[in-house]
Amino acid sequence: MKTLRLLPFLALAAVPAAAQEKPASAGEIADAINACKAVTSSTWIELDDLREHGWKPYRKAAGRRAQVIRGAYEKMGNEALIIITKEDLKAKACTVFARLDNTSDYGPTAQGVSEFVGMPNRADGPTYFWALGDGKVMRVDPTGDRDKPIARFEITAIPQESAE
């Protein structure tokens, strides 16, 4: 039964590699990160607000028609993708996927993004962590595979302590 719940996520996880034809630049990734920061709060992710930042639901070509892929967002002229799953909504997380030419581009991509969002606070192996301000944090991890490597940037709102 648990496997059945994972199937939609696995299908969605395959979207980034299929959707991105070229690697995203550090500026494109930063643009997606800024959109995620703007729509993410400790109480919810305002998906409708992505449109205000130029992001719209991702449409996958399906013959003569285009099929909307739920939870995936694209922006004209930007090779990065924003993916928000049901689990992300619960965790108040917004994820940016950026295709890489090869696995060795992961470090330089993270460094390039740092020029836009500041230096990471810490690292744990290949994972880097940032405090973005406004109650948000970000981590980047390498994902994908050798043939289709991806840098995965996750922007999360820090839960607010209840005042009692």
C-alpha positions as CSV (number, residue, x, y, z in Angstrom):
1,M,0.0,0.0,0.0
2,K,2.9,2.4,0.8
3,T,4.3,1.8,-2.7
4,L,1.0,2.9,-4.3
5,R,1.3,6.3,-2.6
6,L,4.8,6.8,-3.9
7,L,3.9,6.2,-7.5
8,P,2.6,9.7,-8.3
9,F,5.7,11.2,-6.7
10,L,8.0,8.9,-8.7
11,A,6.2,9.9,-11.9
12,L,6.6,13.6,-10.9
13,A,10.3,13.0,-10.0
14,A,11.0,12.0,-13.5
15,V,9.7,15.3,-14.9
16,P,12.8,17.4,-14.3
17,A,15.1,15.3,-16.4
18,A,12.6,15.0,-19.2
19,A,11.6,18.6,-19.2
20,Q,14.9,20.3,-19.2
21,E,16.7,20.3,-22.5
22,K,19.7,22.5,-21.4
23,P,21.3,23.2,-18.0
24,A,20.0,26.1,-16.1
25,S,22.3,29.0,-15.5
26,A,23.0,30.3,-11.9
27,G,20.8,33.3,-12.7
28,E,17.9,31.1,-13.8
29,I,18.2,29.0,-10.7
30,A,18.3,32.1,-8.5
31,D,15.1,33.4,-10.3
32,A,13.4,30.1,-9.4
33,I,14.7,30.3,-5.8
34,N,13.3,33.8,-5.5
35,A,9.9,32.7,-6.7
36,C,9.9,29.8,-4.2
37,K,10.9,32.2,-1.4
38,A,8.1,34.6,-2.3
39,V,5.4,31.9,-2.3
40,T,6.6,29.9,0.7
41,S,5.5,30.7,4.3
42,S,5.4,28.8,7.5
43,T,1.7,28.3,7.1
44,W,1.3,27.4,3.4
45,I,2.7,27.6,-0.2
46,E,0.7,30.0,-2.3
47,L,0.9,28.1,-5.6
48,D,-1.3,30.7,-7.4
49,D,1.3,33.4,-6.7
50,L,3.9,31.6,-8.8
51,R,2.1,33.1,-11.9
52,E,2.9,36.6,-10.6
53,H,6.6,35.6,-10.9
54,G,6.2,34.3,-14.4
55,W,5.9,30.6,-13.5
56,K,3.0,28.6,-15.0
57,P,2.1,24.9,-14.8
58,Y,4.4,22.7,-16.8
59,R,2.9,21.4,-20.0
60,K,4.3,18.2,-21.5
61,A,3.8,17.6,-25.2
62,A,1.5,14.6,-25.7
63,G,1.0,14.2,-29.5
64,R,-1.0,17.2,-30.8
65,R,-2.0,18.2,-27.2
66,A,-0.1,19.4,-24.2
67,Q,-0.7,17.7,-20.9
68,V,-0.4,19.7,-17.7
69,I,1.9,18.0,-15.1
70,R,0.4,18.7,-11.7
71,G,3.0,20.1,-9.2
72,A,5.5,21.1,-11.9
73,Y,6.1,24.8,-13.0
74,E,8.1,26.3,-15.8
75,K,9.0,29.8,-16.9
76,M,9.6,30.9,-20.5
77,G,13.3,31.4,-21.0
78,N,14.3,29.6,-17.8
79,E,15.6,26.0,-17.9
80,A,15.0,25.4,-14.1
81,L,11.8,23.8,-13.0
82,I,9.9,24.3,-9.8
83,I,8.3,21.1,-8.4
84,I,5.9,21.1,-5.4
85,T,4.5,17.7,-4.3
86,K,1.8,17.1,-1.7
87,E,4.6,16.2,0.7
88,D,6.2,19.6,0.0
89,L,3.0,21.4,0.7
90,K,2.8,19.7,4.1
91,A,6.5,20.4,4.8
92,K,6.2,24.1,3.5
93,A,8.9,23.3,0.9
94,C,9.4,24.5,-2.7
95,T,11.9,22.6,-4.8
96,V,13.9,23.9,-7.8
97,F,15.4,21.3,-10.2
98,A,18.3,22.3,-12.4
99,R,19.8,20.0,-15.0
100,L,23.5,19.8,-15.2
101,D,25.7,18.9,-18.2
102,N,27.7,16.4,-16.1
103,T,28.1,15.5,-12.5
104,S,31.3,17.6,-12.1
105,D,29.1,20.7,-12.7
106,Y,27.4,20.3,-9.3
107,G,30.0,22.3,-7.3
108,P,30.4,25.1,-9.8
109,T,26.6,25.4,-10.0
110,A,26.2,25.7,-6.2
111,Q,29.0,28.3,-6.2
112,G,27.4,30.3,-9.0
113,V,24.1,30.3,-7.2
114,S,25.9,31.6,-4.1
115,E,26.8,34.8,-6.0
116,F,23.0,35.5,-6.1
117,V,21.8,34.2,-2.7
118,G,25.0,34.5,-0.6
119,M,27.4,31.9,0.7
120,P,26.1,28.7,2.4
121,N,26.2,28.5,6.2
122,R,27.5,25.0,6.2
123,A,28.1,21.8,4.3
124,D,27.6,18.2,5.0
125,G,29.3,16.1,2.3
126,P,27.9,17.2,-1.0
127,T,24.9,19.0,0.6
128,Y,25.1,22.8,1.2
129,F,22.8,24.8,3.5
130,W,21.8,28.4,3.4
131,A,19.8,30.7,5.7
132,L,17.9,32.9,3.3
133,G,16.3,35.3,5.8
134,D,12.5,35.9,6.3
135,G,12.3,32.5,8.1
136,K,13.5,30.4,5.2
137,V,16.3,28.0,4.7
138,M,17.7,26.3,1.6
139,R,19.6,23.1,0.9
140,V,21.1,21.8,-2.4
141,D,21.7,18.2,-3.1
142,P,23.0,16.4,-6.2
143,T,20.4,14.0,-7.7
144,G,19.5,12.4,-11.0
145,D,21.9,10.0,-12.4
146,R,25.3,10.0,-14.3
147,D,23.5,10.6,-17.7
148,K,21.1,13.2,-16.4
149,P,22.5,14.8,-13.3
150,I,20.4,17.4,-11.5
151,A,21.0,19.9,-8.7
152,R,18.0,19.9,-6.3
153,F,17.5,23.2,-4.4
154,E,14.9,22.9,-1.6
155,I,13.6,26.1,0.0
156,T,11.7,25.5,3.3
157,A,9.9,27.8,5.7
158,I,11.0,27.4,9.3
159,P,8.0,26.6,11.4
160,Q,6.9,29.4,13.6
161,E,7.0,28.7,17.4
162,S,3.5,29.2,18.9
163,A,3.4,32.0,21.4
164,E,2.0,30.7,24.6
